[in-house]
C-alpha cells in the first residue's frame, strides 16, 4: 500500500497541468492572463484524464495567433524513473501531444519558435474568400471599444490551407467530445473566423478565433442539404457573441439565397448552439403568416413546414421544435385544458421512436418472428409514462429559456 500511495504522487490531472496560449508577440509567453485550460483531455490522455510519472508537471501548448504554428513546453520537477528502477515508466507526454499534429510539425525549442513567429507574423493572411465581417464589443469592463472580425471560406483544393486547418482542428480534441478529423472530401466547406487587429506598430494582423465546417449533402432531385458541424469558438473569444453571429447571419446569409439549397441542418449541435439556433429560427418564424399566434393552437401544419423551408431553409425537424416553442409562448398554462393539449402534442413527438419500435415488433410478430426477447427489455407502460414526463419537463425548461431570450431581444 505504501508503494502504491507513493506512486500516486506521480499522477497529475491533465486538465490542471495543461494550458494554451495564443501568441501575438513575445510578451505573451510570460502573460498568464491570456492562458486558458482545456475542457477535456480523455481523447489525448485516456478516460481518467491523468498523466503518470511526473511531479509538478506543467504543459504549455502555444499557438501562433494567426498561422497556428505550435510550440510544446513540457516542464516537471521530478520523474518517476528517478525513484524506481524496476521498469516503471512515465507517460510519453510529447508523443501524446504530437499525435494531434497531423503533419508532424511542431517546435520544442523556444528560440527557434520565436524566429518562426517573427518571420511569419507580417505575411500571414486568411485563406480563401471573405464572406462576412462584423464588429463586436470588446467584452471587458476596462474597454468600451469594438473588435473587428472576418469570416473566410476555404475548401479542400488549397493544400496550404489544409495544413493550417489540421493545426486548428487539434483544438477540437480538447473542446469537442468524440471529435474526429474531417476527411479531405471536396464537399466540405471550411469557415474560419479571424480577429483583425493592429499590433503595437499599427500593422494589420489576423488572429484565429474559431471555425465551423459544412458538409454539402445531396438532396433529391437537384439540391444540396448543407450540414453545419463542429462549431468551435476558442476560449479567448468566447462570450463575445461570435457563435450567435455565425448562426444568425453568416450561415443564413451564405446559404439561404442559394436556389439549390433544400434546407440547412446541424450535426449533433451542442446545447449552446441549439439554443442560439432556436432563438434565431423562432424569431424568424414569428414573421411568417403560418406561425401567427391564432394559428398555433390548431396544431403543426404543412403550411408551417412550407413557409419555414422556403423562406429560411429551416429543416422539418427544427421547424417542429420552433412550432412547439412558439405555441408554448402563447399557451395559457393556467388554462388546464389548453396546457394539457400542448403537453400531449409535445409528448407525442417525444414518443415517436418508441411508438415506431413497438409497431415494428407487432409487424414482426405477425410474420412469425420470435420477438419475446425484445419485448422483455421494453419499459413498462408506467415506466414509459414516467420517462415521457421527465423528458417533457426537460424540454419545457429549455423552451422557456428560448422564450425568455426572444422577449429580451424584442
Long-range contacts (C-beta under 8 A, 24 or more apart in sequence): 6-83, 7-52, 7-80, 7-88, 9-55, 10-52, 10-53, 10-54, 10-55, 10-80, 10-90, 11-50, 11-51, 11-52, 12-50, 12-51, 12-52, 12-54, 12-55, 12-57, 13-49, 13-50, 14-38, 14-41, 14-44, 14-45, 14-49, 14-50, 14-51, 14-59, 15-39, 15-40, 15-41, 15-49, 17-51, 17-57, 17-58, 17-59, 18-59, 18-61, 18-174, 19-58, 19-59, 19-60, 19-61, 20-60, 20-61, 20-62, 20-63, 20-171, 20-174, 20-235, 21-60, 21-61, 21-62, 21-63, 22-63, 22-65, 22-207, 22-208, 22-234, 22-236, 23-62, 23-63, 23-64, 23-65, 23-71, 23-117, 24-65, 24-199, 24-205, 24-207, 25-199, 25-200, 26-114, 29-62, 29-110, 34-236, 35-60, 36-235, 36-236, 38-174, 38-175, 39-174, 39-175, 40-174, 40-175, 40-177, 41-174, 43-173, 43-174, 43-179, 44-96, 44-97, 44-99, 44-100, 44-173, 44-174, 45-91, 45-96, 51-91, 51-93, 52-80, 52-90, 52-91, 53-79, 53-80, 53-81, 53-88, 53-89, 53-90, 53-91, 54-78, 54-79, 54-80, 54-90, 54-93, 55-79, 57-93, 59-93, 59-97, 61-97, 62-113, 63-167, 63-208, 64-116, 64-117, 64-120, 64-121, 64-124, 65-205, 65-206, 65-207, 65-208, 66-120, 66-121, 66-124, 66-194, 66-205, 66-206, 66-207, 66-208, 67-120, 67-124, 67-164, 68-164, 68-167, 68-168, 68-208, 69-105, 69-106, 69-107, 69-113, 69-116, 69-117, 69-120, 69-167, 70-101, 70-105, 70-106, 70-107, 70-167, 70-170, 71-106, 71-107, 71-108, 71-110, 71-113, 72-97, 72-98, 72-106, 72-107, 72-108, 73-108, 73-110, 74-108, 100-170, 100-173, 101-166, 101-167, 101-170, 102-166, 102-167, 102-169, 102-170, 102-181, 103-163, 103-166, 103-167, 105-163, 121-205, 122-203, 122-205, 124-205, 124-206, 125-206, 126-150, 126-152, 126-192, 126-194, 126-206, 127-152, 127-154, 127-158, 127-160, 127-161, 127-164, 127-192, 128-152, 128-153, 128-154, 128-155, 128-158, 128-161, 128-190, 128-192, 129-153, 129-154, 131-191, 131-250, 131-253, 131-254, 132-245, 132-249, 132-250, 132-253, 132-254, 134-245, 134-249, 136-240, 136-241, 136-242, 136-245, 137-240, 137-241, 139-239, 139-240, 147-195, 147-197, 147-240, 148-195, 148-196, 148-197, 149-193, 149-194, 149-195, 149-196, 149-209, 149-242, 149-245, 150-193, 150-194, 150-196, 150-206, 151-191, 151-192, 151-193, 151-194, 151-246, 151-250, 152-191, 152-192, 152-194, 153-189, 153-190, 153-191, 153-192, 153-254, 154-189, 154-190, 154-192, 155-186, 155-188, 155-189, 155-190, 156-184, 156-185, 156-186, 156-188, 157-186, 161-190, 165-190, 165-192, 165-211, 168-192, 168-208, 168-211, 171-232, 171-234, 172-230, 172-232, 175-232, 175-235, 176-230, 176-232, 179-230, 182-213, 182-215, 182-230, 185-215, 187-215, 187-216, 187-217, 188-213, 188-214, 188-215, 188-216, 189-213, 189-214, 189-215, 189-216, 189-226, 190-214, 191-246, 191-250, 193-233, 193-237, 193-242, 193-246, 195-237, 208-234, 209-233, 209-234, 209-236, 209-237, 209-242, 210-234, 210-237, 210-242, 210-243, 212-246, 212-251, 215-267, 217-265, 219-262, 219-263, 222-260, 223-260, 223-261, 223-262, 224-260, 224-261, 224-262, 225-261, 225-262, 225-263, 225-264, 225-265, 225-315, 226-255, 226-261, 226-264, 226-265, 227-264, 227-265, 227-266, 227-267, 228-264, 228-265, 228-266, 228-267, 228-269, 229-266, 229-267, 229-268, 230-267, 231-269, 231-270, 231-273, 243-272, 243-273, 243-276, 244-276, 244-280, 247-273, 247-276, 247-277, 247-280, 248-276, 248-280, 252-280, 252-312, 255-313, 256-312, 256-313, 261-313, 262-309, 262-313, 263-309, 263-313, 263-314, 263-315, 263-316, 264-313, 264-314, 264-315, 265-315, 265-317, 265-318, 266-318, 271-398, 275-398, 275-401, 275-402, 275-405, 277-318, 278-318, 278-321, 278-322, 278-325, 278-402, 279-402, 279-405, 279-406, 279-409, 281-308, 281-312, 281-314, 281-318, 281-319, 281-322, 282-322, 282-325, 282-326, 282-402, 282-406, 283-406, 283-409, 284-311, 284-312, 284-314, 285-312, 285-314, 285-319, 285-322, 285-323, 285-326, 286-326, 286-406, 291-322, 291-323, 291-326, 293-330, 296-323, 296-326, 296-327, 296-330, 297-327, 297-330, 297-331, 297-338, 297-341, 299-345, 300-345, 320-349, 324-349, 324-395, 324-399, 325-399, 325-402, 325-403, 328-396, 328-399, 328-400, 328-403, 329-403, 329-406, 343-392, 346-392, 346-395, 346-396, 347-388, 347-391, 347-392, 350-388, 350-391, 350-392, 350-395, 351-384, 351-388, 354-384
